[in-house]
Amino acid sequence: MSTTRKEKLVAATVQEDLNKRTKQEWIEGAAALKHERFEVAGALFDCKADALLSQQEVQNRLDAYLRPAVQKEETMNVDSKG
């Protein structure tokens, strides 16, 4: 018996959903990511508590949190003469 493409996509989506965890679960399992709990909490601070996140999403947020892109802001000199 062969499975259809649609069935394969549904199975992949279900498997992907099984690998997702809540914010609190990721914080408590920080050691699995080889990070401290406070680092994971900081990276996920703007996520809703009930949102499901994949490991890749959490890793991307950790990378952005721990290694922010350096943006040099240009300062503009303001001439205070009337």
CNS distance restraints for C-alpha pairs under 8 A (distance, minus, plus):
assign (resid   3 and name CA) (resid   7 and name CA) 6.17 0.50 0.50
assign (resid   3 and name CA) (resid   8 and name CA) 6.76 0.50 0.50
assign (resid   4 and name CA) (resid   8 and name CA) 6.41 0.50 0.50
assign (resid   5 and name CA) (resid   9 and name CA) 6.26 0.50 0.50
assign (resid   6 and name CA) (resid  10 and name CA) 6.21 0.50 0.50
assign (resid   7 and name CA) (resid  11 and name CA) 6.09 0.50 0.50
assign (resid   8 and name CA) (resid  12 and name CA) 6.12 0.50 0.50
assign (resid   9 and name CA) (resid  13 and name CA) 6.16 0.50 0.50
assign (resid  10 and name CA) (resid  14 and name CA) 6.17 0.50 0.50
assign (resid  11 and name CA) (resid  15 and name CA) 6.14 0.50 0.50
assign (resid  12 and name CA) (resid  16 and name CA) 6.08 0.50 0.50
assign (resid  13 and name CA) (resid  17 and name CA) 6.18 0.50 0.50
assign (resid  14 and name CA) (resid  18 and name CA) 6.30 0.50 0.50
assign (resid  15 and name CA) (resid  19 and name CA) 6.61 0.50 0.50
assign (resid  16 and name CA) (resid  20 and name CA) 6.81 0.50 0.50
assign (resid  16 and name CA) (resid  54 and name CA) 7.81 0.50 0.50
assign (resid  17 and name CA) (resid  54 and name CA) 7.98 0.50 0.50
assign (resid  19 and name CA) (resid  54 and name CA) 6.27 0.50 0.50
assign (resid  19 and name CA) (resid  55 and name CA) 7.57 0.50 0.50
assign (resid  20 and name CA) (resid  52 and name CA) 5.44 0.50 0.50
assign (resid  20 and name CA) (resid  53 and name CA) 5.01 0.50 0.50
assign (resid  20 and name CA) (resid  54 and name CA) 4.40 0.50 0.50
assign (resid  20 and name CA) (resid  55 and name CA) 6.95 0.50 0.50
assign (resid  21 and name CA) (resid  25 and name CA) 5.92 0.50 0.50
assign (resid  21 and name CA) (resid  26 and name CA) 6.46 0.50 0.50
assign (resid  21 and name CA) (resid  51 and name CA) 7.98 0.50 0.50
assign (resid  21 and name CA) (resid  52 and name CA) 5.07 0.50 0.50
assign (resid  21 and name CA) (resid  53 and name CA) 5.42 0.50 0.50
assign (resid  21 and name CA) (resid  54 and name CA) 6.54 0.50 0.50
assign (resid  22 and name CA) (resid  26 and name CA) 6.37 0.50 0.50
assign (resid  22 and name CA) (resid  49 and name CA) 6.59 0.50 0.50
assign (resid  22 and name CA) (resid  50 and name CA) 5.79 0.50 0.50
assign (resid  22 and name CA) (resid  51 and name CA) 5.73 0.50 0.50
assign (resid  22 and name CA) (resid  52 and name CA) 4.78 0.50 0.50
assign (resid  22 and name CA) (resid  53 and name CA) 6.18 0.50 0.50
assign (resid  23 and name CA) (resid  27 and name CA) 6.30 0.50 0.50
assign (resid  23 and name CA) (resid  41 and name CA) 7.98 0.50 0.50
assign (resid  23 and name CA) (resid  44 and name CA) 6.84 0.50 0.50
assign (resid  23 and name CA) (resid  47 and name CA) 7.18 0.50 0.50
assign (resid  23 and name CA) (resid  48 and name CA) 7.42 0.50 0.50
assign (resid  23 and name CA) (resid  49 and name CA) 5.52 0.50 0.50
assign (resid  23 and name CA) (resid  50 and name CA) 6.98 0.50 0.50
assign (resid  23 and name CA) (resid  51 and name CA) 6.83 0.50 0.50
assign (resid  23 and name CA) (resid  52 and name CA) 7.17 0.50 0.50
assign (resid  23 and name CA) (resid  53 and name CA) 7.20 0.50 0.50
assign (resid  24 and name CA) (resid  28 and name CA) 6.11 0.50 0.50
assign (resid  24 and name CA) (resid  49 and name CA) 6.92 0.50 0.50
assign (resid  25 and name CA) (resid  29 and name CA) 6.02 0.50 0.50
assign (resid  26 and name CA) (resid  30 and name CA) 5.95 0.50 0.50
assign (resid  26 and name CA) (resid  40 and name CA) 7.22 0.50 0.50
assign (resid  26 and name CA) (resid  58 and name CA) 7.97 0.50 0.50
assign (resid  27 and name CA) (resid  37 and name CA) 5.30 0.50 0.50
assign (resid  27 and name CA) (resid  38 and name CA) 7.69 0.50 0.50
assign (resid  27 and name CA) (resid  40 and name CA) 5.57 0.50 0.50
assign (resid  27 and name CA) (resid  41 and name CA) 5.83 0.50 0.50
assign (resid  28 and name CA) (resid  37 and name CA) 6.65 0.50 0.50
assign (resid  29 and name CA) (resid  33 and name CA) 7.32 0.50 0.50
assign (resid  29 and name CA) (resid  37 and name CA) 7.78 0.50 0.50
assign (resid  30 and name CA) (resid  34 and name CA) 6.41 0.50 0.50
assign (resid  30 and name CA) (resid  35 and name CA) 5.43 0.50 0.50
assign (resid  30 and name CA) (resid  36 and name CA) 5.79 0.50 0.50
assign (resid  30 and name CA) (resid  37 and name CA) 5.26 0.50 0.50
assign (resid  30 and name CA) (resid  40 and name CA) 6.45 0.50 0.50
assign (resid  31 and name CA) (resid  35 and name CA) 5.61 0.50 0.50
assign (resid  31 and name CA) (resid  36 and name CA) 6.57 0.50 0.50
assign (resid  31 and name CA) (resid  37 and name CA) 7.63 0.50 0.50
assign (resid  33 and name CA) (resid  59 and name CA) 7.91 0.50 0.50
assign (resid  35 and name CA) (resid  39 and name CA) 6.49 0.50 0.50
assign (resid  35 and name CA) (resid  40 and name CA) 6.98 0.50 0.50
assign (resid  36 and name CA) (resid  40 and name CA) 6.61 0.50 0.50
assign (resid  37 and name CA) (resid  41 and name CA) 6.08 0.50 0.50
assign (resid  38 and name CA) (resid  42 and name CA) 6.00 0.50 0.50
assign (resid  39 and name CA) (resid  43 and name CA) 6.20 0.50 0.50
assign (resid  39 and name CA) (resid  62 and name CA) 7.35 0.50 0.50
assign (resid  39 and name CA) (resid  66 and name CA) 7.77 0.50 0.50
assign (resid  40 and name CA) (resid  44 and name CA) 6.15 0.50 0.50
assign (resid  40 and name CA) (resid  58 and name CA) 7.92 0.50 0.50
assign (resid  40 and name CA) (resid  62 and name CA) 6.56 0.50 0.50
assign (resid  41 and name CA) (resid  45 and name CA) 5.80 0.50 0.50
assign (resid  42 and name CA) (resid  65 and name CA) 7.29 0.50 0.50
assign (resid  43 and name CA) (resid  58 and name CA) 7.71 0.50 0.50
assign (resid  43 and name CA) (resid  61 and name CA) 5.48 0.50 0.50
assign (resid  43 and name CA) (resid  62 and name CA) 5.22 0.50 0.50
assign (resid  43 and name CA) (resid  64 and name CA) 7.74 0.50 0.50
assign (resid  43 and name CA) (resid  65 and name CA) 5.32 0.50 0.50
assign (resid  43 and name CA) (resid  66 and name CA) 7.93 0.50 0.50
assign (resid  44 and name CA) (resid  58 and name CA) 7.49 0.50 0.50
assign (resid  44 and name CA) (resid  61 and name CA) 7.01 0.50 0.50
assign (resid  47 and name CA) (resid  51 and name CA) 6.81 0.50 0.50
assign (resid  53 and name CA) (resid  57 and name CA) 6.10 0.50 0.50
assign (resid  53 and name CA) (resid  58 and name CA) 6.59 0.50 0.50
assign (resid  54 and name CA) (resid  58 and name CA) 6.38 0.50 0.50
assign (resid  55 and name CA) (resid  59 and name CA) 6.04 0.50 0.50
assign (resid  56 and name CA) (resid  60 and name CA) 6.08 0.50 0.50
assign (resid  57 and name CA) (resid  61 and name CA) 6.26 0.50 0.50
assign (resid  58 and name CA) (resid  62 and name CA) 6.09 0.50 0.50
assign (resid  59 and name CA) (resid  63 and name CA) 6.14 0.50 0.50
assign (resid  60 and name CA) (resid  64 and name CA) 6.27 0.50 0.50
assign (resid  61 and name CA) (resid  65 and name CA) 5.98 0.50 0.50
assign (resid  62 and name CA) (resid  66 and name CA) 5.89 0.50 0.50
assign (resid  63 and name CA) (resid  67 and name CA) 5.61 0.50 0.50
assign (resid  63 and name CA) (resid  68 and name CA) 7.55 0.50 0.50
assign (resid  64 and name CA) (resid  68 and name CA) 5.06 0.50 0.50
assign (resid  64 and name CA) (resid  69 and name CA) 7.41 0.50 0.50
